[in-house]
């Protein structure tokens, strides 16, 4: 295939046809797609910087071009008729053959059909979490772990069962929900508002019941989110953390030491749950979500408030039939016993390798 003459829709159609999750364009390489978590090259010629610029500039506006050239990065989402919806990131990378930089791009598929929690085989506790009246629910995990899809399914559950006003603040907006029982206000950072913090402050004056924050990336956004959760709103957010305990630590450590005690008090009273998610290859093809689930209760709240966060993990292992909590290791062991994932995949993706090896009888 000659990529010097192909257009971007052809490449995105290839992604769709191969049931891939991502398309990557980097100078000096053939286009590459990700299928079930594995990168695969498309057959054909290697892309040049000029090829990528031609492909990428063909689908953005002059305003977006100016933003990209000034900021060296651009995030947006696109719909391509007959192909699908994609989240895109443009960035610059050092050229292999010179000291100059070439444009590069990553496209992520956004499913056109918003899944239900049942479609995702999500734990039953998720349906309880989305019907709470207030508090903070965090869905965390590395890039590509399915956080956005899980959150979309959670909001969809509210949409089909309750009459709520739901405000989403994202960069870019990924899933567009149609109004069913609930009313949605989707806000795209960059187009509809200047920042997450600005949009979140305004949201408190826009009569929301539920607020989704695409990324809690700084102290100001975290503070407003916690205030919203304390004052009668159900708030969903994401963080790029790998475990429930790490998530709690990350939030607290976003503040200077002099403010951390107050932050722990706020978090202890407003946190509902942390769902830390990873996508693992399934035996036979595809991927499956593994969830570590922390549900806040009186004991967890006390540990956060008293700065005993390191004891949370042990608390998560107690009385789980009633608390509905689970560790990643337990979720992985259940998936192994059910024949969903291999031991090798579990070991590769584990965030608590010694514990998993012990559970598998491998020693440490």
TORKOL-4160 file (C-alpha; in steps of 0.2 Angstrom, whole numbers, padded with zeros to 4 digits, m for minus):
364
<pt num="1" X="0000" Y="0000" Z="0000"/>
<pt num="2" X="0007" Y="0017" Z="m0005"/>
<pt num="3" X="0003" Y="0028" Z="0010"/>
<pt num="4" X="0009" Y="0044" Z="0001"/>
<pt num="5" X="m0007" Y="0044" Z="m0008"/>
<pt num="6" X="m0020" Y="0037" Z="0004"/>
<pt num="7" X="m0031" Y="0048" Z="0014"/>
<pt num="8" X="m0035" Y="0048" Z="0033"/>
<pt num="9" X="m0052" Y="0040" Z="0031"/>
<pt num="10" X="m0045" Y="0025" Z="0022"/>
<pt num="11" X="m0033" Y="0022" Z="0037"/>
<pt num="12" X="m0047" Y="0025" Z="0050"/>
<pt num="13" X="m0058" Y="0013" Z="0040"/>
<pt num="14" X="m0044" Y="0000" Z="0041"/>
<pt num="15" X="m0044" Y="0002" Z="0060"/>
<pt num="16" X="m0063" Y="m0001" Z="0060"/>
<pt num="17" X="m0062" Y="m0016" Z="0049"/>
<pt num="18" X="m0048" Y="m0024" Z="0059"/>
<pt num="19" X="m0058" Y="m0021" Z="0076"/>
<pt num="20" X="m0042" Y="m0011" Z="0082"/>
<pt num="21" X="m0043" Y="0001" Z="0096"/>
<pt num="22" X="m0029" Y="0014" Z="0090"/>
<pt num="23" X="m0020" Y="0020" Z="0075"/>
<pt num="24" X="m0003" Y="0028" Z="0076"/>
<pt num="25" X="0006" Y="0038" Z="0063"/>
<pt num="26" X="0025" Y="0042" Z="0066"/>
<pt num="27" X="0037" Y="0047" Z="0053"/>
<pt num="28" X="0049" Y="0033" Z="0048"/>
<pt num="29" X="0037" Y="0019" Z="0051"/>
<pt num="30" X="0022" Y="0011" Z="0043"/>
<pt num="31" X="0005" Y="0016" Z="0051"/>
<pt num="32" X="0003" Y="0005" Z="0066"/>
<pt num="33" X="m0014" Y="m0001" Z="0074"/>
<pt num="34" X="m0017" Y="m0009" Z="0091"/>
<pt num="35" X="m0027" Y="m0025" Z="0091"/>
<pt num="36" X="m0031" Y="m0033" Z="0108"/>
<pt num="37" X="m0017" Y="m0022" Z="0116"/>
<pt num="38" X="m0004" Y="m0027" Z="0103"/>
<pt num="39" X="0004" Y="m0015" Z="0090"/>
<pt num="40" X="0004" Y="m0021" Z="0072"/>
<pt num="41" X="0011" Y="m0013" Z="0057"/>
<pt num="42" X="0001" Y="m0010" Z="0041"/>
<pt num="43" X="0009" Y="m0017" Z="0025"/>
<pt num="44" X="0016" Y="m0003" Z="0014"/>
<pt num="45" X="0028" Y="0011" Z="0013"/>
<pt num="46" X="0035" Y="0020" Z="0028"/>
<pt num="47" X="0027" Y="0037" Z="0032"/>
<pt num="48" X="0037" Y="0053" Z="0030"/>
<pt num="49" X="0034" Y="0069" Z="0040"/>
<pt num="50" X="0026" Y="0077" Z="0025"/>
<pt num="51" X="0014" Y="0062" Z="0023"/>
<pt num="52" X="0008" Y="0063" Z="0041"/>
<pt num="53" X="0006" Y="0082" Z="0039"/>
<pt num="54" X="m0005" Y="0080" Z="0024"/>
<pt num="55" X="m0015" Y="0066" Z="0032"/>
<pt num="56" X="m0018" Y="0075" Z="0048"/>
<pt num="57" X="m0020" Y="0093" Z="0042"/>
<pt num="58" X="m0034" Y="0087" Z="0030"/>
<pt num="59" X="m0047" Y="0085" Z="0045"/>
<pt num="60" X="m0043" Y="0100" Z="0056"/>
<pt num="61" X="m0048" Y="0118" Z="0055"/>
<pt num="62" X="m0037" Y="0133" Z="0053"/>
<pt num="63" X="m0039" Y="0137" Z="0071"/>
<pt num="64" X="m0034" Y="0120" Z="0076"/>
<pt num="65" X="m0019" Y="0121" Z="0065"/>
<pt num="66" X="m0014" Y="0137" Z="0073"/>
<pt num="67" X="m0016" Y="0130" Z="0091"/>
<pt num="68" X="m0006" Y="0115" Z="0086"/>
<pt num="69" X="0008" Y="0125" Z="0079"/>
<pt num="70" X="0009" Y="0136" Z="0094"/>
<pt num="71" X="0006" Y="0123" Z="0108"/>
<pt num="72" X="0014" Y="0108" Z="0099"/>
<pt num="73" X="0000" Y="0097" Z="0104"/>
<pt num="74" X="m0019" Y="0096" Z="0100"/>
<pt num="75" X="m0033" Y="0085" Z="0107"/>
<pt num="76" X="m0050" Y="0083" Z="0098"/>
<pt num="77" X="m0063" Y="0071" Z="0093"/>
<pt num="78" X="m0070" Y="0068" Z="0076"/>
<pt num="79" X="m0084" Y="0059" Z="0067"/>
<pt num="80" X="m0081" Y="0051" Z="0050"/>
<pt num="81" X="m0097" Y="0046" Z="0041"/>
<pt num="82" X="m0097" Y="0027" Z="0038"/>
<pt num="83" X="m0081" Y="0025" Z="0048"/>
<pt num="84" X="m0084" Y="0029" Z="0066"/>
<pt num="85" X="m0079" Y="0041" Z="0080"/>
<pt num="86" X="m0062" Y="0044" Z="0086"/>
<pt num="87" X="m0052" Y="0054" Z="0099"/>
<pt num="88" X="m0036" Y="0061" Z="0092"/>
<pt num="89" X="m0020" Y="0068" Z="0098"/>
<pt num="90" X="m0007" Y="0077" Z="0087"/>
<pt num="91" X="0010" Y="0079" Z="0094"/>
<pt num="92" X="0028" Y="0082" Z="0088"/>
<pt num="93" X="0042" Y="0070" Z="0089"/>
<pt num="94" X="0061" Y="0071" Z="0085"/>
<pt num="95" X="0065" Y="0066" Z="0067"/>
<pt num="96" X="0076" Y="0050" Z="0065"/>
<pt num="97" X="0086" Y="0058" Z="0052"/>
<pt num="98" X="0088" Y="0076" Z="0058"/>
<pt num="99" X="0087" Y="0088" Z="0072"/>
<pt num="100" X="0070" Y="0094" Z="0067"/>
<pt num="101" X="0053" Y="0088" Z="0073"/>
<pt num="102" X="0039" Y="0079" Z="0063"/>
<pt num="103" X="0021" Y="0079" Z="0066"/>
<pt num="104" X="0014" Y="0062" Z="0074"/>
<pt num="105" X="m0003" Y="0057" Z="0078"/>
<pt num="106" X="m0013" Y="0044" Z="0089"/>
<pt num="107" X="m0031" Y="0040" Z="0085"/>
<pt num="108" X="m0042" Y="0031" Z="0098"/>
<pt num="109" X="m0058" Y="0022" Z="0093"/>
<pt num="110" X="m0074" Y="0028" Z="0103"/>
<pt num="111" X="m0088" Y="0015" Z="0102"/>
<pt num="112" X="m0103" Y="0023" Z="0093"/>
<pt num="113" X="m0115" Y="0013" Z="0104"/>
<pt num="114" X="m0114" Y="0017" Z="0122"/>
<pt num="115" X="m0113" Y="0001" Z="0132"/>
<pt num="116" X="m0123" Y="m0004" Z="0147"/>
<pt num="117" X="m0115" Y="m0010" Z="0163"/>
<pt num="118" X="m0122" Y="m0027" Z="0159"/>
<pt num="119" X="m0114" Y="m0026" Z="0141"/>
<pt num="120" X="m0097" Y="m0024" Z="0150"/>
<pt num="121" X="m0101" Y="m0038" Z="0163"/>
<pt num="122" X="m0097" Y="m0025" Z="0177"/>
<pt num="123" X="m0098" Y="m0029" Z="0195"/>
<pt num="124" X="m0116" Y="m0027" Z="0202"/>
<pt num="125" X="m0109" Y="m0014" Z="0215"/>
<pt num="126" X="m0107" Y="m0002" Z="0200"/>
<pt num="127" X="m0126" Y="0000" Z="0199"/>
<pt num="128" X="m0127" Y="0004" Z="0217"/>
<pt num="129" X="m0113" Y="0018" Z="0215"/>
<pt num="130" X="m0122" Y="0027" Z="0201"/>
<pt num="131" X="m0138" Y="0028" Z="0211"/>
<pt num="132" X="m0131" Y="0037" Z="0225"/>
<pt num="133" X="m0136" Y="0055" Z="0228"/>
<pt num="134" X="m0119" Y="0063" Z="0231"/>
<pt num="135" X="m0101" Y="0059" Z="0234"/>
<pt num="136" X="m0086" Y="0056" Z="0223"/>
<pt num="137" X="m0083" Y="0040" Z="0212"/>
<pt num="138" X="m0066" Y="0038" Z="0204"/>
<pt num="139" X="m0062" Y="0027" Z="0189"/>
<pt num="140" X="m0043" Y="0025" Z="0188"/>
<pt num="141" X="m0030" Y="0016" Z="0177"/>
<pt num="142" X="m0017" Y="0018" Z="0164"/>
<pt num="143" X="m0021" Y="0025" Z="0147"/>
<pt num="144" X="m0030" Y="0013" Z="0137"/>
<pt num="145" X="m0038" Y="0004" Z="0151"/>
<pt num="146" X="m0056" Y="0007" Z="0147"/>
<pt num="147" X="m0059" Y="0021" Z="0160"/>
<pt num="148" X="m0070" Y="0031" Z="0148"/>
<pt num="149" X="m0080" Y="0017" Z="0142"/>
<pt num="150" X="m0084" Y="0012" Z="0160"/>
<pt num="151" X="m0089" Y="0029" Z="0165"/>
<pt num="152" X="m0100" Y="0031" Z="0149"/>
<pt num="153" X="m0109" Y="0015" Z="0154"/>
<pt num="154" X="m0111" Y="0022" Z="0172"/>
<pt num="155" X="m0119" Y="0038" Z="0165"/>
<pt num="156" X="m0130" Y="0027" Z="0153"/>
<pt num="157" X="m0137" Y="0018" Z="0168"/>
<pt num="158" X="m0142" Y="0034" Z="0176"/>
<pt num="159" X="m0149" Y="0040" Z="0159"/>
<pt num="160" X="m0161" Y="0025" Z="0157"/>
<pt num="161" X="m0166" Y="0024" Z="0175"/>
<pt num="162" X="m0167" Y="0042" Z="0183"/>
<pt num="163" X="m0172" Y="0060" Z="0179"/>
<pt num="164" X="m0156" Y="0069" Z="0182"/>
<pt num="165" X="m0146" Y="0084" Z="0174"/>
<pt num="166" X="m0129" Y="0077" Z="0170"/>
<pt num="167" X="m0115" Y="0089" Z="0165"/>
<pt num="168" X="m0099" Y="0081" Z="0157"/>
<pt num="169" X="m0083" Y="0091" Z="0156"/>
<pt num="170" X="m0070" Y="0083" Z="0145"/>
<pt num="171" X="m0055" Y="0086" Z="0133"/>
<pt num="172" X="m0062" Y="0081" Z="0121"/>
<pt num="173" X="m0080" Y="0075" Z="0124"/>
<pt num="174" X="m0079" Y="0056" Z="0119"/>
<pt num="175" X="m0096" Y="0049" Z="0121"/>
<pt num="176" X="m0112" Y="0059" Z="0117"/>
<pt num="177" X="m0127" Y="0053" Z="0127"/>
<pt num="178" X="m0144" Y="0056" Z="0119"/>
<pt num="179" X="m0157" Y="0063" Z="0132"/>
<pt num="180" X="m0167" Y="0048" Z="0138"/>
<pt num="181" X="m0174" Y="0050" Z="0156"/>
<pt num="182" X="m0159" Y="0062" Z="0160"/>
<pt num="183" X="m0154" Y="0078" Z="0152"/>
<pt num="184" X="m0135" Y="0080" Z="0147"/>
<pt num="185" X="m0125" Y="0095" Z="0145"/>
<pt num="186" X="m0108" Y="0090" Z="0136"/>
<pt num="187" X="m0094" Y="0103" Z="0138"/>
<pt num="188" X="m0078" Y="0102" Z="0128"/>
<pt num="189" X="m0063" Y="0110" Z="0136"/>
<pt num="190" X="m0055" Y="0122" Z="0123"/>
<pt num="191" X="m0071" Y="0124" Z="0113"/>
<pt num="192" X="m0085" Y="0127" Z="0126"/>
<pt num="193" X="m0074" Y="0132" Z="0141"/>
<pt num="194" X="m0056" Y="0137" Z="0144"/>
<pt num="195" X="m0052" Y="0124" Z="0158"/>
<pt num="196" X="m0058" Y="0110" Z="0169"/>
<pt num="197" X="m0058" Y="0121" Z="0184"/>
<pt num="198" X="m0068" Y="0135" Z="0175"/>
<pt num="199" X="m0081" Y="0123" Z="0169"/>
<pt num="200" X="m0082" Y="0115" Z="0186"/>
<pt num="201" X="m0085" Y="0131" Z="0195"/>
<pt num="202" X="m0098" Y="0136" Z="0183"/>
<pt num="203" X="m0106" Y="0119" Z="0184"/>
<pt num="204" X="m0111" Y="0122" Z="0202"/>
<pt num="205" X="m0122" Y="0136" Z="0196"/>
<pt num="206" X="m0130" Y="0126" Z="0182"/>
<pt num="207" X="m0141" Y="0115" Z="0193"/>
<pt num="208" X="m0133" Y="0098" Z="0190"/>
<pt num="209" X="m0137" Y="0082" Z="0199"/>
<pt num="210" X="m0122" Y="0073" Z="0192"/>
<pt num="211" X="m0105" Y="0079" Z="0186"/>
<pt num="212" X="m0092" Y="0070" Z="0176"/>
<pt num="213" X="m0074" Y="0077" Z="0176"/>
<pt num="214" X="m0064" Y="0069" Z="0161"/>
<pt num="215" X="m0048" Y="0071" Z="0171"/>
<pt num="216" X="m0044" Y="0078" Z="0189"/>
<pt num="217" X="m0027" Y="0084" Z="0184"/>
<pt num="218" X="m0023" Y="0098" Z="0197"/>
<pt num="219" X="m0026" Y="0104" Z="0214"/>
<pt num="220" X="m0039" Y="0117" Z="0209"/>
<pt num="221" X="m0050" Y="0104" Z="0200"/>
<pt num="222" X="m0048" Y="0091" Z="0214"/>
<pt num="223" X="m0054" Y="0105" Z="0227"/>
<pt num="224" X="m0069" Y="0110" Z="0217"/>
<pt num="225" X="m0074" Y="0092" Z="0214"/>
<pt num="226" X="m0073" Y="0088" Z="0232"/>
<pt num="227" X="m0083" Y="0103" Z="0236"/>
<pt num="228" X="m0096" Y="0098" Z="0223"/>
<pt num="229" X="m0097" Y="0080" Z="0231"/>
<pt num="230" X="m0099" Y="0087" Z="0248"/>
<pt num="231" X="m0113" Y="0099" Z="0243"/>
<pt num="232" X="m0125" Y="0086" Z="0236"/>
<pt num="233" X="m0119" Y="0082" Z="0219"/>
<pt num="234" X="m0113" Y="0065" Z="0212"/>
<pt num="235" X="m0096" Y="0067" Z="0205"/>
<pt num="236" X="m0087" Y="0055" Z="0193"/>
<pt num="237" X="m0069" Y="0058" Z="0189"/>
<pt num="238" X="m0053" Y="0049" Z="0182"/>
<pt num="239" X="m0035" Y="0048" Z="0187"/>
<pt num="240" X="m0020" Y="0040" Z="0179"/>
<pt num="241" X="m0016" Y="0029" Z="0194"/>
<pt num="242" X="m0015" Y="0010" Z="0195"/>
<pt num="243" X="m0022" Y="0005" Z="0212"/>
<pt num="244" X="m0035" Y="0012" Z="0225"/>
<pt num="245" X="m0022" Y="0016" Z="0238"/>
<pt num="246" X="m0011" Y="0025" Z="0225"/>
<pt num="247" X="m0026" Y="0035" Z="0220"/>
<pt num="248" X="m0030" Y="0041" Z="0238"/>
<pt num="249" X="m0012" Y="0045" Z="0240"/>
<pt num="250" X="m0011" Y="0055" Z="0224"/>
<pt num="251" X="m0026" Y="0066" Z="0228"/>
<pt num="252" X="m0018" Y="0070" Z="0246"/>
<pt num="253" X="m0001" Y="0073" Z="0239"/>
<pt num="254" X="m0008" Y="0085" Z="0226"/>
<pt num="255" X="m0008" Y="0098" Z="0241"/>
<pt num="256" X="0006" Y="0105" Z="0250"/>
<pt num="257" X="0010" Y="0097" Z="0267"/>
<pt num="258" X="0002" Y="0111" Z="0277"/>
<pt num="259" X="m0015" Y="0108" Z="0268"/>
<pt num="260" X="m0015" Y="0089" Z="0268"/>
<pt num="261" X="m0024" Y="0087" Z="0285"/>
<pt num="262" X="m0039" Y="0097" Z="0279"/>
<pt num="263" X="m0039" Y="0088" Z="0262"/>
<pt num="264" X="m0040" Y="0071" Z="0271"/>
<pt num="265" X="m0055" Y="0077" Z="0281"/>
<pt num="266" X="m0064" Y="0082" Z="0265"/>
<pt num="267" X="m0059" Y="0066" Z="0255"/>
<pt num="268" X="m0064" Y="0055" Z="0270"/>
<pt num="269" X="m0082" Y="0063" Z="0270"/>
<pt num="270" X="m0085" Y="0064" Z="0251"/>
<pt num="271" X="m0077" Y="0048" Z="0244"/>
<pt num="272" X="m0089" Y="0035" Z="0238"/>
<pt num="273" X="m0078" Y="0023" Z="0229"/>
<pt num="274" X="m0062" Y="0020" Z="0219"/>
<pt num="275" X="m0062" Y="0008" Z="0204"/>
<pt num="276" X="m0045" Y="0004" Z="0198"/>
<pt num="277" X="m0046" Y="m0004" Z="0181"/>
<pt num="278" X="m0034" Y="m0014" Z="0169"/>
<pt num="279" X="m0038" Y="m0022" Z="0152"/>
<pt num="280" X="m0030" Y="m0039" Z="0151"/>
<pt num="281" X="m0030" Y="m0051" Z="0135"/>
<pt num="282" X="m0043" Y="m0064" Z="0136"/>
<pt num="283" X="m0039" Y="m0082" Z="0132"/>
<pt num="284" X="m0046" Y="m0085" Z="0114"/>
<pt num="285" X="m0045" Y="m0066" Z="0109"/>
<pt num="286" X="m0051" Y="m0049" Z="0115"/>
<pt num="287" X="m0049" Y="m0041" Z="0132"/>
<pt num="288" X="m0057" Y="m0041" Z="0148"/>
<pt num="289" X="m0058" Y="m0028" Z="0162"/>
<pt num="290" X="m0050" Y="m0032" Z="0179"/>
<pt num="291" X="m0057" Y="m0021" Z="0193"/>
<pt num="292" X="m0050" Y="m0017" Z="0210"/>
<pt num="293" X="m0064" Y="m0009" Z="0220"/>
<pt num="294" X="m0063" Y="0002" Z="0236"/>
<pt num="295" X="m0079" Y="0006" Z="0244"/>
<pt num="296" X="m0079" Y="0020" Z="0257"/>
<pt num="297" X="m0086" Y="0015" Z="0274"/>
<pt num="298" X="m0084" Y="0021" Z="0292"/>
<pt num="299" X="m0067" Y="0011" Z="0293"/>
<pt num="300" X="m0060" Y="0018" Z="0277"/>
<pt num="301" X="m0065" Y="0036" Z="0281"/>
<pt num="302" X="m0056" Y="0035" Z="0298"/>
<pt num="303" X="m0040" Y="0028" Z="0290"/>
<pt num="304" X="m0040" Y="0042" Z="0277"/>
<pt num="305" X="m0044" Y="0056" Z="0290"/>
<pt num="306" X="m0031" Y="0049" Z="0302"/>
<pt num="307" X="m0017" Y="0048" Z="0289"/>
<pt num="308" X="m0017" Y="0029" Z="0289"/>
<pt num="309" X="m0019" Y="0027" Z="0271"/>
<pt num="310" X="m0006" Y="0012" Z="0271"/>
<pt num="311" X="m0019" Y="0002" Z="0281"/>
<pt num="312" X="m0033" Y="0004" Z="0268"/>
<pt num="313" X="m0027" Y="m0011" Z="0258"/>
<pt num="314" X="m0029" Y="m0023" Z="0273"/>
<pt num="315" X="m0046" Y="m0016" Z="0276"/>
<pt num="316" X="m0051" Y="m0020" Z="0258"/>
<pt num="317" X="m0048" Y="m0038" Z="0261"/>
<pt num="318" X="m0060" Y="m0039" Z="0276"/>
<pt num="319" X="m0079" Y="m0045" Z="0276"/>
<pt num="320" X="m0079" Y="m0043" Z="0257"/>
<pt num="321" X="m0096" Y="m0052" Z="0255"/>
<pt num="322" X="m0104" Y="m0037" Z="0264"/>
<pt num="323" X="m0093" Y="m0023" Z="0258"/>
<pt num="324" X="m0092" Y="m0028" Z="0240"/>
<pt num="325" X="m0073" Y="m0023" Z="0239"/>
<pt num="326" X="m0060" Y="m0033" Z="0230"/>
<pt num="327" X="m0041" Y="m0031" Z="0227"/>
<pt num="328" X="m0034" Y="m0033" Z="0210"/>
<pt num="329" X="m0025" Y="m0049" Z="0215"/>
<pt num="330" X="m0042" Y="m0057" Z="0220"/>
<pt num="331" X="m0050" Y="m0051" Z="0204"/>
<pt num="332" X="m0036" Y="m0058" Z="0194"/>
<pt num="333" X="m0037" Y="m0075" Z="0203"/>
<pt num="334" X="m0056" Y="m0076" Z="0199"/>
<pt num="335" X="m0053" Y="m0072" Z="0181"/>
<pt num="336" X="m0039" Y="m0086" Z="0180"/>
<pt num="337" X="m0050" Y="m0099" Z="0189"/>
<pt num="338" X="m0064" Y="m0094" Z="0176"/>
<pt num="339" X="m0053" Y="m0097" Z="0162"/>
<pt num="340" X="m0054" Y="m0079" Z="0156"/>
<pt num="341" X="m0036" Y="m0074" Z="0157"/>
<pt num="342" X="m0019" Y="m0084" Z="0158"/>
<pt num="343" X="m0007" Y="m0084" Z="0173"/>
<pt num="344" X="0006" Y="m0076" Z="0162"/>
<pt num="345" X="m0006" Y="m0061" Z="0158"/>
<pt num="346" X="m0010" Y="m0059" Z="0176"/>
<pt num="347" X="0008" Y="m0058" Z="0181"/>
<pt num="348" X="0012" Y="m0046" Z="0167"/>
<pt num="349" X="m0001" Y="m0033" Z="0172"/>
<pt num="350" X="m0001" Y="m0036" Z="0191"/>
<pt num="351" X="0002" Y="m0021" Z="0202"/>
<pt num="352" X="0005" Y="m0032" Z="0217"/>
<pt num="353" X="0016" Y="m0046" Z="0210"/>
<pt num="354" X="0023" Y="m0054" Z="0226"/>
<pt num="355" X="0005" Y="m0056" Z="0232"/>
<pt num="356" X="m0001" Y="m0063" Z="0216"/>
<pt num="357" X="0014" Y="m0075" Z="0215"/>
<pt num="358" X="0010" Y="m0081" Z="0232"/>
<pt num="359" X="m0008" Y="m0084" Z="0227"/>
<pt num="360" X="m0003" Y="m0094" Z="0212"/>
<pt num="361" X="0009" Y="m0105" Z="0223"/>
<pt num="362" X="0025" Y="m0098" Z="0215"/>
<pt num="363" X="0034" Y="m0091" Z="0230"/>
<pt num="364" X="0041" Y="m0074" Z="0229"/>
